[in-house]
């Protein structure tokens, strides 16, 4: 379906929430992402909210004011009385779009004074809340959709044949572990597992090759019944929105265990998510053509080919990963950017990933999370993990403190960010996704 632009994308509109009008804000009135939060000082449970500037609008409170009582938004507003986004996700795109338009009307600078005053009573500072996982994720699937990442990693293990024969035909993915998804800021314990050096006997102990993976996640809205499929032309109607994903990896554990059945304990110990889900509607101005395949590459098979998806299935989204070591933190040095890539360079689109996932009749459900796999580009500055950036540890990166990193050390903090920019439209962001490494548990 073609992305629709409306009054909610008008770059001239400002909000009466002044912090939303700052040029550097990730959350202007043109964004309005959804998340789940808990106030630290109120003793209340989890609430659904919308980010606006440096504030959060409590949608449960908005209901109590009667601000979301209109017929067009009543269904979606009632869904926001939950402690997760799953009920809202399950309603599909129509109710979500209506709620976005109503919230935009309430938050814009020229909104009626009565609306502004009532809504202001239900704003909370983002610094005063704990952000939770945005949805109850029943299933999590991780893809491998960047041809640059797949090629770079493949060269490390198969220099003469980096891409396997299926890569350009199938959006490669595997079923991840939903129970170890954690919200931003949750410390990540260094995992232990079996590793093997050369032909020596395997040993059990803490990983020596802990890595981050810069990824984009997207949540399923309405799913499909078991045994039925999702046509490519309808796929984006089944996507609620996007978030940042750091799919941490223990490379030495993974390389010993992954054949023949794929990743297991080297991936399942933690996956970090950013708390705000930027809706497909907010992303409409930043859609672009799908990745241009090289001459000689096969065209997508018919079930994965949609004309609209080829024309606008890409996303002009800049993703950035930074590192902050203990010594950098103690010296007051800002995090150093290790990689910056763009999601438009992904070989497979979100719609293709979702359609392929359901093509065998697999039943996707509201709140399911699909992730892109590491987002890398053609240039070395656009590599989305240390495995690529350091060539499996052979070329360490040097930090501002002269420390070197082949892989992550205890105390290192990894920060992911994402922003969309286009001339004539307001810049929007995804916020951040953070995680610091704790030492391994005693064995």
N, C-alpha and C positions, 0 to 999 in steps of 0.2 A: 504494500500500500504506500502511495506517495506521501511523504511527510507534509503536514499541513501547517502553514504559518498563519497566525491570527494575532489579535491584540495583545496576547500575553508575551509576544516576542518583540514588541515595539521597544527599541533601544532608548527612546525618549522618555518612557515612563519611569518615574522614580517612586520610591516608597516613603511613607511617613516614618518608617523605621530607618533612621538616618544612616546607620552603619551599613545598610544594604546598598547605599548609593556610592560608597567608596569604590574607586575604580579597581582596586586590588581584591575586593571581596569575591569569594567563590560563590556567594549566595545572594545575588541581586534578586529583584522581584521577577526577573525573567527566568530564574531557575526553579525555585520552590521544590526542592527535593524532600522526600519523605524519610523518616527514621523513627526509631523507638528509643525513648530516654526515661530516666528515672531521676527525679529531683533528690538531691542529697539531704536537704534540710526539711523536707515536708512530710516524710514518712509515707509517701504515696507509692503506689505500684508503678509498673511500666505504663507509659503512655505513648500514643502515636503523635508525632509532631512534624512540623515543616520548618526547615531552616530558612531564616530571612536575616541577612547580615550576620551579626554575631549573636542573634537571638533565636529562640525556638518558639513557635506558635503551637500551643497545646490544643489539639483539635477536640479533645474531650471537653475542655473548658469552653471552647467555641460553641459546642452544641448546647451547653447549659445557658448560654446567652441568647440562644435562638438565632444565631447568625448563619447556621447551616440548615435551616428548616425548609428552604425552598424545595419544591417537588423534584427539581432536576438534580439536586445534590443529596437528598435525604438518604438514599440507599448507600451512597459512598460515605456519607458522614456517619451513619450508624455503624458501618464497617470499621471506622476509625475509633470506635469506642473500645476496641480490642487492645491487647497488650503485644500485638505483633501486626505486621502488615499483611499477613496471609489472607484475612477476610477481604481487604481492599484489593489485593492482587487477584483474588478469585472472581471478582466482578467483571474483569476485562477492561478494555480501553475506554468505552463510552462513559461510564460513571466516573472514571479517573479523570478524563478530560473535562467533564462538567465541574468536578471539584476544583481542578486547577484554575478554571476560569473564575469561579466564585471567590477563591482565595486571593487571586490576583486583584479582583475588584475591591475586596476588603482592604488589602494592603497597599494599594496605590495611593499616592500622595493626595489625590483629589477625591478620595472615598468620602462618603458622608461622615460627618463628625461623630454621630452616634455609633457608627460601625468602628471607627478608629478608637474611640474611648472604650468600647466594650472589648475589642480585641486586645487592646493594650493591657488589660487586666490578666491576660493569659499568655503573656510573653515571659520567657525565662532566659537568663543569660546562659550561653553554651558552656561557660566556665563553671556554672553552678550545678551541672547535671552529669550523670554517668550515661554514656551512650552504650546501648546494648546491640546485640545482633538484630538486624531489621526484620528478620523473618524466622520462623521455625522451619529449618531446611530439612525436608525429608530425604532428599537425595542430592548429591553433588557430583557433577561430571566435569572433568578437566580435559580440555582439548590440547591440540598441538598445532595451532592454526597459523603460526608465523613460518613462512618458508625460509626466512633468513635465520631464525633460531634453529630450525630443523637442519638446515644446511651446515651452519657453524658447528653444531653439536655432532652431526654426522661425520664431519671431517675429522673430528678428534678421535673417532673410533673406527671409521671406514674412509680413509683419505681418498680412495679412488672411487668410492660409490656412496657419497654421503646421504642421499635420499633413497629410501626404499621404494620399490616399484609402485606401491599403493598410494604414496603421499599425494600425488596430484589428482587422484581420483576420489579419495575418501577424506572427509574431515576426521582425522585420527583423534580418538579420545579414550579415556578409561574412567571407570567408576571410582570416585574418591570416597573419603571417609567424612560423612557429615557431622559426626559427633565431636570431631576435633576442630571444627570451625570456631574461631574466637574473634571477638570484637577488637578493634584497634586499641592499642595500649596494653593488651594482655601480654605479660612476659612469656617468652618461648623457651622452654627447657631444652637444652641440648640433648638430643636423643642418643641412646646407645643401641647397638645392634651388631650383627655379624659383618665383618669385613675381611677381605683377603688381599694380601700383597703378593703379586706374581703367582708363583706355584706353591707358596707356603700354605700351611694349614690355616683355615679361617680362625679368627679370634673374635671375641665379644668384648665390646667396650664403647666408650663415647665416640661419636663421629668426629673425624678430623677434617671433614670436607663439608661443613655446613654452609648452605647457600640460600639466597633469596631468589624469588622469581617474580618479576614485574608482570602482572596480569590484569586483565579486565574481566569482571564478572557480570553476568546478566541474569535476572530473576524471571522465572516463568510466571505469567499471570494466569490466564485460563489454560488448563491442560487439555488432554485428549483421552477419551476412554481407551482402555486396554484393547488392542487389536485394531485400532484406527490410527490413521496417519495425520500429519499436518502438512498440507501442500505449501510449497515455497511461497506462493502468492499470498498466503494467509499467515505466514510465520511471524511477522512482526506484530500482528495483533495479539499474539500469545506471549509477547515480551513486555514486562512491566517497566524495567529500567536497569541501570548499570551501577556498579560500584567498583572500587579498587580491590584487588586480591593479591596477597603475597602468599604464594604456595611454597612454603619453605621446603627445602630438599636436603637430605643427607646423601651427598653424591657417592660416597664410598659404600655406604649401606646399599644404596640403590643399584650400583653397578654390579654387586655380587648377587643380589636377589632377583633382579627383574626378569631374567630369562628362566622359563619360557612364558610366564604369565603376566609380566609387567610390574609396574611400581606397587609397592606394598608398604613395609615399615619405614622405608626411606622417605615416604611422603605423608604418612597418615598421622604423624605426631602433632602437627599444627598447621592450620591455614588461617591467615589473618584477613579480616574484611574491614573495609571502611564503613562507617555507620550510616552514611546518607545515600539513598538510592535516587539517582537523577533519572527522571522519567523519560520515556521515548519522546514525549511531547516537547520537553525542554531541549532535547537534542536536535530538533527538526532543522534549525538553521545551519547545522554543522554536518549534515549528511553530504556525502560525496560519492563518486563512482566507486564501484568495487575495484579491487586490485587488478591492474592490467597484467594479464598473464603473458609470459614471454612467447615469442613466436615458436611454434612447435609444441607448446604445452597443449594437452588435451582440453577441450571445452568441458565444462561440467556436464555430467550426465543429465538427461532431461529433467529428472525429478529434483535436481539441484540447480536448475537454471530458471531464473525468473527475470524478465526484461527490466521490471522496476527495480529488482534487487541489484542487477548489474549496473543500473544507472545511478542508484542512490543508496545502495546497501552498505557502502563504506562510511566511516566516521572520522572526521578530522579532529582527533583528540590527541593532544600531546600528553605523554606519560613520562614521569621523571622518578628516578630512584636516587636517594641520598644515603650517606652513611655517617654516623656520629660515633666515634670511639670514646672510651672512657677518658683517655688523655686529652682528646679534643674538647670534651665536655668540661673537664677540669681547667683547661686553659682558656675557656670562653670562646672557642673557635666554632664557627657555624658548621652545620653538616656540609659535606662535600658531595657534589653531584657526581655520580658514577655513570649514569646512563640516561639518555633522553630519546625516546622513540615515539612514533605516531601510529595510532591504531589503523589508519588508512592503508598501511603497508601489510595488513594481514591477508594471507592467501585466501582464506575462507571468511565469509561474512557471518554475522550472528544468525541471520535467517537460515543460511546453509547448515550451520552447526545444529540449530534446533530442528530443522526439517530432517536432517540425516538421523538425529537421535530418535525421532519418532517414526522413522521410515519402516521399521520392522514391527510397528504396532506397540512399541514401548509406551506406557502411559506416563506422561509428564504431569506433574501436579503443581498447583499454585504454591509458590515459595521455593520450588526447586531451583538450585543454583547451577548455572553452567559457566565455566571459566574458559578463557581463550587459550590458555597456555602462555608461555613467556612471549612478551611483545618486544621484538627486536627489529632493527632496520638494517640497511645495507652497510652503513658506516660503523666503525668500531665504537664511536661515541653513542651508538644507538643499541648497544647490547644490553639485554634485560636481565642478566644473571652473571655471577662471578665465573661460573663454568666457562661461559663464552669469553668474558672479558679478560680472564687470566689464562686462557688456553689450558684449562684443567690444572691450573696452579703453576704453569711454567713461566708465566709473565706476570708477576705480582703487581698490584696497583700500589702506588705510594700515596699516603695520606698527608695532609698539611703538617703533621707532627713528625714526618719522616718514618712513621710506622708503615709497614707493608702488609698487604693482605692478599693471600692466595684464596682463602675462604674466610668465613666469619669467625671472630674470636668472642669469648665470653665478655659480656658488657657492651658489645657493639649494638647500636640501635639503627634499624633500617626504616627509612621514611619514604613512602610512595605518595605521589601527588598526580593529579590529572586536571587539565584545563582545555576548554574549547574556545577558540577565538576565530572571528571572521569579521571582515570590514563591514560596517553597517549594522552590526548586532552587538549586544552586550556580551562581554566575556563571562563565561560561567565556569565553575570548578566542581570537582568531586570531593573537595576536602582532602584529608590525608589518611593514610593507613600506617600505623607505627607498631613496631615490636622490637623489644630488646632481648638479648640472649642471656639466659641464666645458665650457670654451670650444670653439668649432667648430675642426675641423682646418683647417690652412692649405689654401687652394684653389690 
